[in-house]
Amino acid sequence: MMTRRARIIKLLEERDYSPSEIASALDLRGKGSRRLVIEELRVVQKILKREGRVLLIKPAECRSCGFVFKPEIKIPSRCPRCRSEWIEEPRFKIGTR
């Protein structure tokens, strides 16, 4: 049986995923599922760095005004420009250096 982190790595090798999509693919439910995925992605990033690979991040974006956030492993709750909460989640994928 694969660990949760190994399953996340396998998913991200195939294509890009948002934290919600990863939680869904891993059958994680509940309020803290996205937060759990974010914590796991931080560890996965360190694992990949040791292996000579990199976690590619497509930054979150405001759907109202188009503001693009910094490429970070986090899900912003509100746009700093227009204060909208209609935020497109960041997307993650594994790449090589």
N, C-alpha and C positions, 0 to 999 in steps of 0.2 A: 504494500500500500504506500502510495506517495504522500509526502508531507504537503501541507497547504502551500508552503513556499515553492516546492518543486512543481506543484500543479499550476501555480501562478506563472512560474518561469516558462513552463510548457505552453500555456495559453499565449503568453506575450511573444513567444518565438513565432507563432503562426501569423498574428495580425495585431493591430492596435486595439486596445480596450479601454473603456472608462472604468472608474472604480465601481460604479453600479453594475456594469456588465460583468466585471470580474466576480463580484459578490453573487450575482445571479448564476453564473457558470459554476461557482463552487457550492451552490445551494445554501448560501448564508442568508439568513433572514433576520429581521428585527431592526430596531433603531440603530444599533451600533455597528451594523455590518459594513457600511462604507468606511467608518473610522477604523475598523479592524483591517480592512483591505489597505488603507493608507499606511497604517503601521507596518504591515507586511511588505508593502512596496519599498519602504525605507530600508528594510533589512535586505530585500532582494537586490536593491541598488548596490549595496556593499558587497554582496556575494558576487554579482556580475563584475564589479570592479576588480575583484581578486582574480577572476577568470579572464580578464582582458576584454570584457564586453561592456556595453554601456546601456543604460535605460534611457531611451529617447522619450522626451516629454513634449507633447503638443499642448501648449498652455490653455488654460481656461479662458473663455471669452464671454463677454456680456452679450446677450441676444438682443438687448434693447438698443444700445449705443455702439456696440462693436469694440469696446475697450478690451485689449488683450492683456491678461495678467502675466506676471513673471512665470517662467517655466519651473514650477515647484511641485513637490509631491504634497499637495494639499488641495482641498476643495473650498474655494472662497464662498462666502455666504452672501455678499452684497458687493455691487460695483461701486468703486470709489468715485467714479465720475457722475453717474446718474442715480445712484442708490437703488437701482433695480435689483431684485433678487432672482431674476430670470437669467441664470448663469449656465452656460454650456460647460460640462465637466471637462477637466483635462483628460488627455488620452495618452496611454503608455504603450511602448513597444520596445523590444530588445533589438539592439543593433550592434555592429562591430566597430571597432576603432579604426 
